Amino acid sequence: MAESKNLVFRVATTPAEFEQIHALNYRTFVEEIPQHTANAERKLVDRFHEQNTYLICMRGERLVGMMALRGERPFSLDGKLDALDSYLPPGRSLCEVRLLAVEPGQRRGRVFWGLARLVWEQFRGRGWDLAVASCTPGQMKLYRHMGFEPFGPLVGTAEAPFQPMYLTIEMFEERTRALEARTRVGARLGRRNRPAAATG
């Protein structure tokens, strides 16, 4: 578990967290991105829910962001793109990154990069060295910052298009080191520019 000011990043484990995950999943992938049909419960339980590892960002008791990881084939992307492996670097241990969802008021860098650090920990712990994902055109900038590279054609529908992308562990390490270096520099600059306390 990691903390960033009032945000806490961890792996979801409790029924209350999973209920919030299903609700955020619905708001994102039914109401905002019309990928799934609406329902009266306003909850969307992912079809791979039992196999997913959910990485979450909490502000107090409220879920404000999430990602899901899964290492079992077939991936969601296998069903959207024929011959998925032909687009990917060979000889890799794969996982799929899915269901990136962040509350609209929290879509600044801290939530996304906190979740990315948890992804990195999962990579190291599970021996994965390549991740695949499919992101909306509006998410591509974030995924590219993380080190993902686009490949293949758009998948999905005209109303909800997705771009397949992959991330190697080498690029992930490079981007993570760069982020940590920028964070350290920013913290030093913040201390340096802080006004001195008044003395009487």
N, C-alpha and C positions, 0 to 999 in steps of 0.2 A: 504494500500500500504506500502511495506517495501523496504528499500534500503540496499545494501551491496556493498560498494565502488561504482563502476560504473554500478552496476546491480540494476535494479528496478523490484520488484515482485508485481504483482497485478492481479486482475480479468480482463479478456479481455472484452472490451465494445464497441470498435470502429470498423467500417468497415475495416479500414486499418489493424488493429490487426487481424481480422478474415481472411483477405486475406493472411497474413503471416502465420497464423495457417494452412490454407489449403495447402500452399506451403511446409511448414515444415512437415506436415503430409504426403504429397506425397513423399518427399525426404526420409523420414524415413521408411514408410510402403509400398512403391512401389519399390524405387531404392535400399535401403539398406536391408530391410527385405522384401522378395518377397511375401507379403501377399495379395496384390491387383494388378490388371492389370494396365499397363501403359496407359496414354492418352496424347493427343497432348497438352493439356493445362497445364500439369504438376502440377495439383492441385487435392487434394483428400478431398472432403467434407464428413465428417463422417456421417453415416446414422442416428445417433442420435444427429446431430449438434444442432437442435433447443432445445433439452433438456439438452445439456451439459453446465456445468460451466467450462470455461477454465481458468486455473491458469497459468500465463505466466511470463517469465523472459525476460526483455528487457535490451539491452545495447544501450542507445540512442534511436533511432527509429527502431532498428533492434531486431526482435524476436530471442532469442538464446535458449530458452527452454520452454516446456509446459507440463502440465498434464490436463486431463479432469475428472470431477466428474459428476456422474449422480445417482439419487436416485430412478428413476422409473423402475419398472419391466415390462417386462422381461429384464434382463441385457444381454449384449453381451455374457457373460459367460453362461447364461441360454441356449443359442443356441449351445454352444460347449460341454456342459457337462450335461448329464442326471441327474436328481435328485440332483441338485446343493445343495439344503438346507440340504440334508442328510449328507453332509460333514462339515457343519458349526455348531458352537455353537448355541443352540436354544435361542429363546426369544430376539433376537437382532434387532436393527434398522439398515438396510443395505444401503450401497451405493456401487458404483463400481468406481474404479480408473482405468482410461484408458489413452491411447495415450501419454505415457511418451516419449518425444522426445527432445533431446538436440543436438545442433550442435556439430559435431565432435571435433572442437577446444575448446569447453567449457565443455567437459566431465570430470570435476574435481568436488570436493565436494561442492563448493559454490552454483552452480546452482541447483543441486539436493536437497540440504538441504534447500535452500530458498523456493523452491516449496513445500517441505514437511511441512515447517512452515505454508504456506498458506493452505495446506490440513488440518492441525491441527485447524486452525481458522475456516474453514468450518465445520469440525466435531463439534466443540463446538457450533457454531452458529445454526446448523441445527438439533442437537440432534442425530446424527448418532453415533453408538458405534461399528460398524463392517464394514470393507471395504473388498471387494473382488477385485481381479485383476488377469490378466494373463500376465506373463512376459516371455521374451525370456531367454534362458539359460544364455546369456551374461549379463542380467540385474539382475539375481537372487541375486548376492552379494549386490547390492544397495538396493533391496527390503528387504533383510534380515536385513541390517543395520537399515532400517526404522522400523523393527519389524514384517514384514510379515512372515507367516509360509506357506510352500508348502502343498498342499493336492491334492489327486486324481491323475489320470493319465495325461500325456501330452495331449494337445489338439492342434488343428490346422492341419498343413500338415507336411510332411517330409521336405519340403523346408523352412517352417516357423512354427516351433514348439513353443508352449507356455506352461508354467507351471502355473496352477491355484494356487493362494495364497490368504490367508486372513490375516487381521490385526485387532486385537481388540483394543479398545480405551485404555485399561489398558496397553498393551504393547507399544502402541504409546506414551502414557504419559511417560512411563519409558525411552524409547529411546530419547524422546525430552528433558527430564530433563538431561539425560547423555550428550547429545550433547551440551546443553547450558552450563553445567558445564565445559566441555572440552574447549568450546569457551572462557569462562571467564578465565580459567587457561592459555590458549594460549595467550590471550591478556595481562595478567599480566606478563607472561614470556617475551613476546615481549618488553614490556616497561622496564623490569628489565635488559634485555640484550642490550638495545639500547645504543650505545656509547654516552658518555657525550659530550656536546658541548664544543668545544675548547674555552678557554678564553685567552685574550691577555693582 
